[in-house]
Amino acid sequence: MTYTITNAVRGGLLAAAILVAGAAPVQASHQHTFSGDWLYLTVTHGDGRSGDMRGTLLLCDPPQGHTRAAEACEQLAAVDGHFERIPPMAAICPMIYAPVTAHARGTWHGKPVRYTRTFSNSCEMATLTGPVFALDG
């Protein structure tokens, strides 16, 4: 009897695994259909493989989805969506290495956007990206 139940459980687990594996490609091919400028922003604290990651969707027509959406959209509009052109803010940051990786993907003025940069710490990231990656509020 135990042999039959064990085989039934294994068969059920195998069937569930096949269903999950079959559903994955459908999700991967999902296309975003947001209108206007939008970016999915993530910030990963620590090692990228095991760090704490936070993310949000920034919509700019009208600004929403981000705790500082209006400021972030204004900042990005001023540099035409080019993160590396954001003017640095004046700040004194500690010389502590606590890596933070900022990542953005989406569309800005109809063009695809991909941005990834690892900063020495959160202070450096805030200084160089302003409100864009301020996902904690």
HELIX and SHEET records of a PDB file:
HELIX    1   1 THR A    2  ALA A   28  1                                  27    
HELIX    2   2 ALA A   69  ALA A   78  1                                  10    
HELIX    3   3 PHE A   83  ARG A   85  5                                   3    
HELIX    4   4 SER A  122  THR A  129  1                                   8    
SHEET    1   A 5 PRO A  63  GLN A  64  0                                        
SHEET    2   A 5 ASP A  52  CYS A  60 -1                                        
SHEET    3   A 5 TRP A  38  HIS A  45 -1                                        
SHEET    4   A 5 VAL A 100  TRP A 108 -1                                        
SHEET    5   A 5 LYS A 111  PHE A 119 -1                                        
END                                                                             
